[in-house]
Amino acid sequence: MEALVVRRLGDPTAAPGGEASPFAAVSGDHPLPELSSPTAVRVRVAATSLNFATFLQVQGKYQERPPLPFVPGSDYAGVVDAVGPGVRGLRPGDRVCSFAGLGSFADFIVAEEKQLFLVPDGCDLVAAGALPVAFGTSHLALVHRAQLKAGQVLLVLGAAGGVGVSAVQIGKVCRAVVIAVARGVEKLQYLKSIGADHVIDSSKDSVIESAKSFLKARGLKGVDVLYDPVGGKLTQDSLKLLNWGAHVLVIGFASGDVPVIRANIALVKNWTIHGLYWGSYSTHRPQVLIDSLNELLSWLSKGLITVQISHRYRLAEAHLAFAALRDRKAVGKVMIVMGSSAKSRL
């Protein structure tokens, strides 16, 4: 089978097989994974998602560093290929999705039955493969942790990225007032089309002044929930917009700058600051994660949320996918689609 193998740590935007690339050349001779237990399931991967964590992982900059060589992993969707003798709820041909720390950048992956989720009829497999990490992160952050309520004001930074787009949509499902921050007219237009109440171009507008003007016009005092996958100066500016009792959701640091939130200000303002590492829920609160993903799949089947696929690449073109992520070209998700060379750009 084909697989993307990381042979050494390095720049993931270099073409596989080249001297400068961390990836070995993609070929069809990688061994097929065997069923590892009676309750194991082998899935033929249809599509796997590229997340910022994978970008960091290949460079050796992520908090979890697997031993070399390894096949990167992320959320994925596909069709059941084979099942162990103890599997009761799945059979070959079933459409499933899941997430993996390693292994999904390949034609096949093996997972335990309890880790797999049935994809509802009518839902696209590529969309399902993009759902767990991005939408799962935002759902746990907004619904479980911040408990976002109707009428509250949600400020989403980095709103045109994978997690940002999901946060905007989930905010609207919760009937919140959503302010979305991104860079560029094209991205802002898309965010308006999915329901953002106010959009701000951080490349040319003052986030503080634009948000204050909108809030004043709506008769609103400030921001109740800050969703922050960016960090840096954008975080520091956004803190000035928060209400008393606001929730700050620390999702990531795409800017490369980890912000400092002063504890004395949090005390006086009665802020709640949440760190959210989505992947750790599978270890510490697995049922919360399971319930979250089942609700998201239900929302997807009902059309309450949609998954925007910005770019599609073949496995051998993975370096181009990483480059699209690095250069912030995506509006939504970047996907690796097995057996397809199609690319889609907004």
C-alpha positions as CSV (number, residue, x, y, z in Angstrom):
1,M,0.0,0.0,0.0
2,E,1.0,3.6,-0.3
3,A,2.0,5.6,2.8
4,L,3.7,8.9,3.7
5,V,6.7,7.9,5.8
6,V,8.6,10.4,7.9
7,R,12.2,9.2,7.9
8,R,13.7,12.3,9.6
9,L,12.4,15.5,11.1
10,G,12.3,18.5,8.8
11,D,10.5,20.9,6.5
12,P,7.3,19.1,5.4
13,T,6.9,21.4,2.3
14,A,9.9,19.6,0.6
15,A,8.8,17.0,-2.0
16,P,8.9,13.4,-0.7
17,G,12.1,11.5,-1.6
18,G,14.3,14.5,-2.1
19,E,17.4,15.1,-0.1
20,A,15.9,18.0,1.8
21,S,12.6,16.2,2.5
22,P,11.7,14.5,5.8
23,F,9.6,12.1,3.8
24,A,10.6,9.0,2.0
25,A,9.4,8.7,-1.6
26,V,5.8,7.5,-1.7
27,S,5.6,4.0,-3.2
28,G,3.2,1.1,-3.1
29,D,5.4,-1.3,-1.1
30,H,4.6,-0.2,2.4
31,P,3.4,-3.2,4.4
32,L,-0.4,-3.6,4.9
33,P,-1.3,-3.2,8.6
34,E,-2.5,-6.4,10.2
35,L,-5.5,-6.7,12.6
36,S,-3.8,-6.3,16.0
37,S,-6.6,-7.7,18.2
38,P,-9.9,-9.6,18.0
39,T,-11.8,-6.2,18.1
40,A,-9.5,-4.5,15.6
41,V,-10.9,-3.1,12.3
42,R,-8.9,-2.3,9.1
43,V,-10.1,0.7,7.2
44,R,-9.4,1.6,3.6
45,V,-8.8,5.4,4.0
46,A,-10.7,7.6,1.6
47,A,-9.4,10.9,2.9
48,T,-7.3,12.2,5.8
49,S,-7.1,15.7,7.2
50,L,-4.1,18.0,7.5
51,N,-4.0,19.9,10.8
52,F,-1.5,22.3,12.1
53,A,-0.5,19.7,14.8
54,T,0.7,17.4,12.0
55,F,2.8,20.3,10.5
56,L,4.5,20.7,13.8
57,Q,4.8,16.9,14.4
58,V,6.8,16.4,11.2
59,Q,9.2,19.2,12.3
60,G,9.6,17.7,15.8
61,K,8.0,20.8,17.3
62,Y,4.8,19.1,18.7
63,Q,4.3,18.1,22.3
64,E,4.2,14.4,21.3
65,R,7.3,13.2,19.4
66,P,6.9,9.6,18.0
67,P,10.0,7.6,17.3
68,L,11.3,7.6,13.7
69,P,10.3,6.4,11.2
70,F,6.5,7.0,11.4
71,V,3.4,7.6,9.3
72,P,1.7,10.8,10.4
73,G,-1.9,10.6,11.6
74,S,-4.9,12.8,11.9
75,D,-8.7,12.6,11.4
76,Y,-9.8,10.4,8.6
77,A,-12.7,8.6,6.9
78,G,-13.0,5.5,4.8
79,V,-14.6,2.1,4.3
80,V,-14.2,-0.9,6.6
81,D,-12.0,-3.5,4.8
82,A,-11.6,-6.2,7.4
83,V,-12.7,-6.9,11.0
84,G,-11.4,-9.1,13.8
85,P,-13.5,-12.0,15.1
86,G,-14.6,-10.0,18.2
87,V,-16.1,-7.1,16.2
88,R,-19.9,-6.9,16.6
89,G,-21.0,-3.6,15.3
90,L,-19.2,-3.1,12.0
91,R,-18.7,-5.1,8.9
92,P,-16.8,-4.7,5.6
93,G,-18.3,-2.0,3.5
94,D,-19.4,0.2,6.4
95,R,-18.5,3.9,6.1
96,V,-16.6,5.2,9.2
97,C,-14.5,8.1,10.4
98,S,-12.1,8.5,13.3
99,F,-8.9,10.1,14.4
100,A,-5.4,8.8,15.0
101,G,-2.2,10.1,16.4
102,L,-0.3,8.2,13.8
103,G,-1.0,6.2,10.6
104,S,-3.8,7.8,8.7
105,F,-1.6,9.1,5.9
106,A,-1.8,5.7,4.2
107,D,-4.1,3.6,2.1
108,F,-5.1,1.5,5.1
109,I,-5.2,2.0,8.9
110,V,-6.1,-0.3,11.8
111,A,-8.2,0.9,14.7
112,E,-10.2,-0.6,17.6
113,E,-13.9,-0.9,16.9
114,K,-14.7,1.5,19.8
115,Q,-12.6,4.2,18.2
116,L,-14.7,4.3,15.0
117,F,-17.9,6.3,14.2
118,L,-20.4,5.4,11.6
119,V,-20.8,8.1,8.9
120,P,-24.5,8.8,8.4
121,D,-26.0,8.1,5.0
122,G,-25.8,11.0,2.6
123,C,-22.6,12.5,4.3
124,D,-19.6,12.8,2.0
125,L,-16.6,10.7,3.2
126,V,-14.1,13.6,2.5
127,A,-16.2,15.9,4.7
128,A,-16.4,13.2,7.4
129,G,-12.7,12.9,7.3
130,A,-12.3,16.6,8.0
131,L,-14.8,16.6,10.9
132,P,-13.3,15.1,14.1
133,V,-10.3,17.3,15.0
134,A,-11.4,20.7,13.8
135,F,-15.1,20.5,14.6
136,G,-14.4,18.3,17.7
137,T,-12.1,20.9,19.1
138,S,-14.6,23.7,18.6
139,H,-17.5,21.7,19.9
140,L,-15.8,20.7,23.1
141,A,-14.5,24.2,23.5
142,L,-17.7,26.1,22.9
143,V,-20.4,23.7,24.0
144,H,-18.7,21.7,26.8
145,R,-16.2,24.1,28.3
146,A,-17.5,27.6,27.7
147,Q,-21.1,26.5,27.5
148,L,-21.9,29.1,24.9
149,K,-25.5,30.4,25.1
150,A,-27.9,32.1,22.8
151,G,-27.4,35.8,22.6
152,Q,-23.8,35.7,23.9
153,V,-21.0,37.3,21.8
154,L,-18.4,35.0,20.5
155,L,-15.1,36.4,19.0
156,V,-13.3,33.9,16.7
157,L,-9.7,34.6,15.8
158,G,-8.1,32.9,12.8
159,A,-11.7,32.4,11.7
160,A,-11.0,31.2,8.1
161,G,-8.8,28.2,9.2
162,G,-10.1,24.7,9.8
163,V,-10.9,25.2,13.5
164,G,-12.0,28.8,13.0
165,V,-14.6,28.0,10.4
166,S,-15.9,25.2,12.6
167,A,-16.1,27.6,15.6
168,V,-18.1,30.2,13.6
169,Q,-20.6,27.5,12.5
170,I,-21.0,26.0,16.0
171,G,-21.4,29.5,17.4
172,K,-24.4,30.0,15.0
173,V,-25.9,26.6,15.9
174,C,-25.8,27.8,19.5
175,R,-27.5,31.1,18.3
176,A,-24.6,33.3,19.5
177,V,-23.6,36.6,18.0
178,V,-20.4,35.8,16.1
179,I,-17.5,38.2,15.3
180,A,-15.0,36.6,12.9
181,V,-11.5,37.8,12.4
182,A,-9.4,36.8,9.3
183,R,-7.2,38.2,6.6
184,G,-8.4,39.1,3.1
185,V,-11.6,40.0,1.4
186,E,-12.1,36.5,0.0
187,K,-12.0,34.9,3.4
188,L,-14.3,37.5,4.9
189,Q,-16.9,37.0,2.2
190,Y,-16.9,33.3,3.0
191,L,-17.3,33.9,6.7
192,K,-20.3,36.1,6.1
193,S,-21.8,33.4,3.9
194,I,-21.7,30.9,6.7
195,G,-23.4,33.2,9.2
196,A,-20.8,35.4,10.9
197,D,-22.6,38.6,12.1
198,H,-19.5,40.8,11.8
199,V,-16.2,40.2,10.0
200,I,-12.9,42.0,10.6
201,D,-9.9,42.0,8.3
202,S,-7.0,42.0,10.7
203,S,-4.5,42.8,7.9
204,K,-5.8,46.3,7.6
205,D,-8.5,47.1,10.2
206,S,-8.2,47.6,14.0
207,V,-9.8,44.6,15.6
208,I,-10.6,46.6,18.7
209,E,-12.2,49.6,16.9
210,S,-14.1,47.5,14.4
211,A,-15.5,45.2,17.1
212,K,-16.4,48.1,19.4
213,S,-18.3,49.9,16.7
214,F,-20.3,46.7,15.9
215,L,-21.0,46.0,19.5
216,K,-22.2,49.6,20.1
217,A,-24.5,49.5,17.1
218,R,-26.0,46.2,18.4
219,G,-26.4,47.6,22.0
220,L,-23.9,45.0,23.3
221,K,-21.4,45.6,26.0
222,G,-18.5,43.3,24.9
223,V,-17.3,39.7,24.1
224,D,-18.5,36.8,26.3
225,V,-16.3,34.1,24.7
226,L,-12.9,34.4,23.0
227,Y,-11.9,31.5,20.7
228,D,-8.2,31.8,20.1
229,P,-6.1,29.5,17.9
230,V,-3.7,32.3,16.9
231,G,-2.0,33.9,20.0
232,G,0.4,36.9,19.8
233,K,-0.7,40.5,19.5
234,L,-4.2,39.5,18.3
235,T,-4.8,37.8,21.6
236,Q,-3.6,40.9,23.6
237,D,-5.9,43.2,21.6
238,S,-8.9,40.9,21.9
239,L,-8.6,40.7,25.7
240,K,-9.5,44.4,25.8
241,L,-12.9,43.5,24.4
242,L,-13.9,40.9,27.0
243,N,-16.8,41.3,29.4
244,W,-16.7,40.6,33.1
245,G,-17.0,36.9,33.5
246,A,-15.9,36.1,30.0
247,H,-14.4,32.8,28.9
248,V,-11.0,32.6,27.1
249,L,-10.5,29.4,25.0
250,V,-6.8,28.8,24.4
251,I,-6.8,26.6,21.2
252,G,-3.3,27.1,19.7
253,F,-0.6,29.5,18.7
254,A,-0.6,29.7,14.9
255,S,1.2,33.0,15.0
256,G,4.1,31.3,16.7
257,D,3.8,33.7,19.7
258,V,2.5,32.4,23.0
259,P,0.6,35.3,24.7
260,V,0.8,36.2,28.3
261,I,-2.6,36.7,30.1
262,R,-2.0,38.5,33.3
263,A,-3.5,36.6,36.3
264,N,-4.4,39.8,38.2
265,I,-6.6,41.0,35.2
266,A,-8.3,37.6,35.0
267,L,-9.0,37.9,38.8
268,V,-10.5,41.4,38.7
269,K,-12.5,40.6,35.5
270,N,-13.6,37.1,36.8
271,W,-12.4,35.5,33.5
272,T,-12.3,31.8,33.1
273,I,-9.3,30.7,31.0
274,H,-9.6,27.3,29.4
275,G,-6.6,25.4,27.9
276,L,-8.0,22.9,25.3
277,Y,-5.9,20.0,24.1
278,W,-8.6,18.0,22.3
279,G,-6.6,14.8,21.8
280,S,-6.2,14.3,25.5
281,Y,-9.9,13.8,26.0
282,S,-9.6,10.3,24.5
283,T,-7.5,9.4,27.5
284,H,-9.1,11.4,30.3
285,R,-12.7,11.9,29.3
286,P,-13.4,9.5,26.4
287,Q,-17.2,9.5,26.8
288,V,-17.3,13.3,26.5
289,L,-15.4,13.0,23.2
290,I,-17.6,10.2,21.9
291,D,-20.8,12.2,22.7
292,S,-19.4,15.3,21.1
293,L,-18.5,13.5,17.8
294,N,-21.8,11.7,17.7
295,E,-23.6,15.1,18.1
296,L,-21.5,16.6,15.3
297,L,-22.2,13.8,12.9
298,S,-25.9,14.2,13.6
299,W,-25.6,18.0,12.9
300,L,-23.7,17.2,9.7
301,S,-26.4,14.8,8.5
302,K,-29.1,17.4,9.3
303,G,-27.3,20.2,7.4
304,L,-26.7,22.3,10.6
305,I,-23.0,22.4,9.8
306,T,-21.1,22.0,6.6
307,V,-17.4,21.1,6.1
308,Q,-15.6,23.5,3.7
309,I,-12.8,21.6,1.8
310,S,-10.4,24.3,0.5
311,H,-7.7,22.1,-1.0
312,R,-7.4,18.4,-2.0
313,Y,-4.1,16.6,-2.8
314,R,-2.9,13.1,-3.5
315,L,-0.6,11.4,-0.9
316,A,2.5,12.1,-3.2
317,E,1.5,15.8,-3.2
318,A,1.4,16.0,0.6
319,H,4.2,18.6,0.6
320,L,1.9,21.0,-1.4
321,A,-0.8,20.5,1.2
322,F,1.7,21.4,4.0
323,A,2.7,24.5,2.0
324,A,-0.9,25.6,1.6
325,L,-1.3,25.3,5.4
326,R,1.9,27.2,6.0
327,D,1.1,30.0,3.6
328,R,-2.5,30.3,5.1
329,K,-4.0,29.8,1.7
330,A,-6.8,27.6,3.0
331,V,-10.4,28.7,3.6
332,G,-11.5,25.7,5.6
333,K,-9.8,22.3,5.5
334,V,-6.8,20.9,3.6
335,M,-7.3,17.2,2.7
336,I,-5.3,14.3,1.4
337,V,-7.6,12.3,-0.8
338,M,-6.4,8.8,-1.7
339,G,-6.3,8.1,-5.3
340,S,-7.2,11.6,-6.4
341,S,-5.1,14.5,-7.7
342,A,-7.9,17.0,-7.6
343,K,-7.1,20.4,-6.0
344,S,-9.9,22.8,-5.1
345,R,-9.2,26.5,-4.2
346,L,-11.7,29.1,-3.3
